[in-house]
C-alpha cells in the first residue's frame, strides 16, 4: 500500500516534472493533466480535468489521437510524433509514448508522456524549405556557398597526405565513403572536396547532421513525408530527393538510431526511398558520404552502429589523423590561420613567437584544427594594428588559457621565481584590461574586480603608460 508521503511525492512528480503527462479513463475523460502539459498545450489544468478529450482537442479524432488508439487496442505506442492544434489554435509537435492502463485484464484508461518538439520541427521544416530554395535558379542567379577542395586542406604530415590521396581517388568513384575523424579534424572539408572534384560537382551537395535532429523528425527530413503520414504532416520531399543525382553527407552517422540505420541500409541496397506515410517507391541516385567522430569498430562494439550498414558505407575508408598526431603541421597551420585573419581583421602579424609554437606542440588539442583556428582568431582580436608578432600574452583573453594555462606557466617555471611569475601575469592582465577598456582606469578596475586606487598604484608600480 502507498502511504500518504508516497502519494504526495508521486503527485508532485507528476505535476512538476519536465515532461507533459495526460491520462484519460475509458470514457475518454481526463483524470490527470500536469502543468507541463498544460503549458505545452496552452491550457489551464481546470479546463481539461474531467472533460472529454475531443471537446478540448477538436482537431483530433479516433485515428489521429494516440491516447484513443491505445485505449481501443490496448497496445503501447512508443516515440510517436504528433502535430496538432492546441486550444489556442497554435500548431504544436510532440514526441510521446502512450501506454494502456490495465486492471484485472481490463483497459481502464491510457497515459501519455510527451516532450515538446514544436521549435525543433519548425527549424527542420525551415531547413527543408531552405534547401529547396537553394536548388532553384532565381532569375539566373544561384546562391553561392563555401566549396572546399583538397588544396584547402593544409598539412604535410604523412598520415594527412595518405588520407588526401584516398580522397583524390574517391572523387572519380560513385561508391560510398566513410570518413572517421575526431571533432574539428575537417571531415566536411574532405566530403566537400570529394564531391566538388568529382563527376557530380555540378549536382546538389547536402549535409545533414544526424545528431542534431530527433530521430522521429530525422526520418521525415531524410525521406520526406506524405500528407497524413503522421498527424499534421504535409506532402514534402526529403533531402534524398533533393540531393538526387548529387551527394548526401550524413554527419555523425553513429548518432542515428538503429531502426533508422536499418531503413537507410535498405535505401542504399535497393536504390529507392519511400516517404513517411507513403506507399510509392521513388527511385533515387544519391552518393552517400558518411562521417563519424568515433572509431567505427568501437561504435559497432557498443551497439550504436549496425555492422551491415558499416560494411555498406565503408567501401572507401578515410581516416583523418587528429592534430596531436600532426605536430609537424602545427607551425604551418598557425601561420596559415594568421594570414587568414590578417585579411579578415585588418591586422599585420608576420611572426608567432617560438614560445607559442612550443606550447602549441605540447598541447593535446581535443578540438583539433578547429580549436587551433579559434585560438588564433581570439589572439588576433587582442593585438593592436601596430603589432607585428603574436606572443603568449596575446592569448590571455582567449579560450586557450582555459585549457592550457598550466602548460604556459610551468613551461617557464625553471626560469622564474613564483613572485616573478605572479608579477608578470598581473602586469599582463592589467595591460590587457586597459586595452580592452580603452585605457579608462575606472572601467578597467571594475573589469579586474579591484578598486580604482589599487589599479592606479599597480600602473605606477609596473610603469604602465596610459594611452
C-alpha positions, -999 to 999 in steps of 0.1 A, spaced: 0 0 0 11 35 -8 14 57 24 4 94 24 40 106 19 45 84 -11 12 96 -25 22 133 -20 56 127 -36 41 110 -66 16 138 -71 44 164 -70 65 144 -95 35 141 -119 26 177 -115 60 194 -118 81 170 -138 97 184 -170 76 161 -193 39 165 -201 16 139 -187 -20 133 -198 -41 104 -185 -77 96 -196 -101 70 -183 -120 45 -205 -147 71 -212 -122 95 -227 -123 119 -198 -91 134 -184 -82 123 -149 -45 135 -148 -31 165 -166 1 181 -153 13 217 -155 40 209 -181 14 195 -205 -9 225 -198 18 249 -206 27 230 -238 -9 229 -250 -19 265 -239 -45 254 -214 -53 256 -177 -55 223 -158 -90 231 -147 -101 234 -184 -91 198 -191 -97 177 -159 -130 158 -162 -136 168 -199 -139 146 -229 -107 146 -249 -123 156 -282 -141 185 -265 -108 201 -257 -89 190 -289 -114 191 -318 -86 187 -344 -80 151 -331 -101 121 -339 -100 83 -332 -75 77 -359 -51 105 -350 -52 105 -312 -26 81 -297 -45 82 -264 -77 69 -281 -58 43 -302 -41 29 -271 -74 29 -253 -91 9 -281 -62 -15 -289 -45 -19 -255 -12 -18 -274 15 7 -263 28 33 -288 64 45 -282 82 76 -295 53 87 -317 54 122 -334 21 141 -333 13 175 -347 -20 191 -337 -37 223 -328 -38 233 -292 -67 251 -275 -54 284 -288 -52 273 -324 -14 270 -324 3 241 -340 24 221 -317 45 190 -323 53 164 -296 72 131 -294 52 109 -270 49 75 -256 14 62 -247 6 31 -227 -27 14 -216 -37 13 -180 -49 -22 -172 -67 -36 -141 -80 -71 -138 -72 -76 -175 -95 -47 -185 -83 -14 -201 -94 13 -177 -75 42 -193 -44 54 -212 -15 75 -201 7 97 -224 41 112 -217 51 139 -241 81 160 -249 77 193 -268 93 193 -303 75 223 -317 105 245 -322 127 217 -335 100 208 -361 98 244 -372 136 245 -376 136 212 -395 108 224 -418 127 257 -424 158 236 -432 140 216 -459 124 248 -474 158 265 -474 174 235 -492 146 235 -517 152 272 -524 189 266 -528 181 242 -556 162 268 -575 176 291 -601 162 325 -593 163 347 -624 196 331 -634 212 339 -600 223 309 -579 232 312 -543 269 307 -535 282 285 -507 317 278 -495 331 250 -516 362 232 -504 388 214 -525 417 192 -514 441 221 -517 422 238 -489 432 210 -465 466 223 -452 493 200 -440 524 180 -449 520 152 -423 523 117 -438 490 105 -423 472 135 -437 488 132 -471 477 95 -472 441 105 -463 442 131 -491 454 106 -516 425 82 -508 401 112 -511 416 121 -545 409 86 -558 374 87 -543 365 118 -563 360 98 -595 341 69 -579 304 66 -573 309 44 -542 300 52 -506 326 68 -484 330 65 -446 352 92 -430 364 88 -395 379 117 -376 376 134 -343 357 167 -338 374 195 -356 397 175 -379 379 186 -411 356 158 -421 332 180 -440 361 196 -459 371 161 -471 335 153 -480 330 185 -500 364 181 -517 353 146 -529 320 160 -542 333 192 -559 362 174 -576 342 145 -589 317 137 -616 288 151 -595 303 185 -589 276 203 -608 249 185 -588 235 191 -553 256 186 -522 236 184 -489 250 179 -455 228 166 -426 240 162 -390 223 131 -377 228 141 -341 212 175 -344 176 163 -351 154 139 -330 151 106 -347 113 108 -353 118 141 -373 151 129 -390 132 102 -408 109 128 -424 139 150 -432 157 122 -450 129 105 -468 101 132 -470 65 129 -459 31 123 -475 0 141 -463 -14 121 -434 19 102 -428 15 114 -393 -9 140 -379 -2 174 -393 23 161 -419 22 177 -454 35 164 -487 72 173 -488 102 158 -504 132 149 -482 168 155 -487 173 122 -505 151 135 -532 166 170 -530 201 155 -535 191 132 -563 219 130 -588 243 145 -563 259 138 -529 244 135 -494 267 139 -464 254 121 -433 274 136 -404 277 116 -372 261 85 -386 267 67 -353 242 90 -337 213 77 -359 191 52 -342 195 15 -352 159 15 -366 166 44 -389 200 29 -398 181 -2 -410 159 19 -432 189 38 -446 206 4 -454 175 -7 -473 176 26 -494 213 21 -502 208 -15 -512 176 -10 -532 181 24 -547 147 39 -538 130 57 -509 95 57 -496 82 88 -479 69 86 -443 33 76 -447 36 70 -484 32 38 -504 50 49 -536 87 38 -542 107 67 -555 140 58 -574 170 79 -562 206 82 -573 225 97 -544 261 92 -534 265 88 -497 294 101 -477 291 93 -440 312 106 -412 318 95 -376 337 111 -348 341 77 -331 361 47 -343 335 27 -363 346 -6 -347 341 9 -312 306 20 -323 298 -15 -336 310 -30 -303 289 -5 -283 259 -12 -304 255 23 -318 264 14 -354 250 -16 -374 277 -38 -387 258 -44 -420 255 -6 -425 291 -1 -417 302 -26 -444 278 -9 -469 292 26 -462 329 16 -457 335 9 -494 361 37 -493 375 45 -459 393 77 -450 409 81 -416 418 117 -407 446 120 -381 440 142 -350 461 173 -346 481 157 -318 494 132 -343 503 160 -367 527 181 -346 548 187 -377 519 207 -392 514 229 -361 536 258 -373 524 256 -409 488 257 -398 495 285 -373 509 308 -400 481 298 -424 455 310 -399 475 341 -390 475 351 -427 438 343 -429 429 366 -400 453 393 -411 430 398 -440 397 394 -421 407 416 -391 429 440 -410 460 431 -389 496 429 -399 511 400 -379 542 385 -395 556 364 -367 545 340 -340 568 336 -310 587 304 -306 572 301 -271 537 300 -285 547 274 -311 563 253 -284 533 254 -262 510 246 -291 531 215 -297 528 205 -261 490 208 -260 467 179 -266 442 197 -290 409 180 -281 392 203 -306 419 197 -333 424 221 -362 391 239 -355 403 246 -319 437 259 -332 419 283 -356 397 296 -328 427 302 -306 445 321 -334 414 342 -341 410 350 -305 446 362 -301 444 382 -333 415 401 -319 437 411 -290 466 426 -308 467 462 -319 470 474 -355 507 482 -350 517 448 -335 538 426 -358 540 394 -336 518 371 -317 531 365 -282 520 344 -252 503 374 -236 480 378 -266 463 345 -256 455 357 -220 420 367 -231 414 337 -254 399 303 -246 434 287 -250 444 295 -214 412 279 -200 427 246 -212 464 252 -212 472 278 -186 491 253 -165 513 244 -195 521 281 -202 531 286 -166 551 255 -159 570 256 -192 587 287 -177 588 275 -141 625 268 -143 634 303 -153 612 324 -130 606 326 -93 570 324 -81 568 362 -73 583 370 -107 557 348 -125 528 363 -104 541 398 -112 544 391 -149 509 376 -151 494 406 -131 512 431 -153 499 414 -185 463 412 -171 464 449 -162 478 459 -196 451 438 -213 423 452 -192 435 487 -200 434 479 -238 400 463 -236 386 493 -218 402 519 -240 425 529 -211 397 540 -189 410 533 -154 376 531 -137 363 507 -162 395 486 -162 394 484 -124 358 472 -125 368 447 -152 396 434 -130 375 434 -98 398 458 -79 395 493 -66 404 523 -88 431 534 -63 446 499 -63 448 498 -101 465 533 -102 491 520 -77 498 490 -98 500 510 -130 526 532 -113 544 501 -99 547 484 -133 553 517 -151 524 511 -175 519 541 -197 484 553 -203 472 559 -238 
